[in-house]
Amino acid sequence: MIRLTVMYNLEPFVDEDEFLEWRMGDHEKSNNSRPGVMRTSFSMGKTGYMLDSAPPYKFITTADWPDMAAFEADFHDPDYQVKMDEWKKMLKDPLFIVSEIMLEEDKSREMSK
């Protein structure tokens, strides 16, 4: 499985409340409807381990695809990249990491019983 992790802050001109409404509404629907996307998440950093201050990134988005071919076909689609160029204007210091999930365990189903 391939995971895209994007860590970022907002540019000073971006209203955080408006961003959150868009990010958890229309943009999340868009993310989840992308070809091949299996799962997405959106988080807000609260504290950091071994940090003397707040984490360097406030927001974290992840999206998972079944394999690299599916990721590349979707993420590198020229029309999608045009949209990404617009979205990235809101982001300050974004970091994009593409990783291969080597092992993943989900104990949430056991906990809900």
Buried (B, 14 or more C-beta within 10 A) or exposed (E): BBBBBBBBBBEEEBEEEEBBEBBEEEBBEBBEEBEBBBEBEBEEBEEEEEEEEEBEBBBBBBBBBEEEEBBBEBBEBEEBEEEEEEBBEBBBEBEEEEEEEEEEEEEEEEEEE
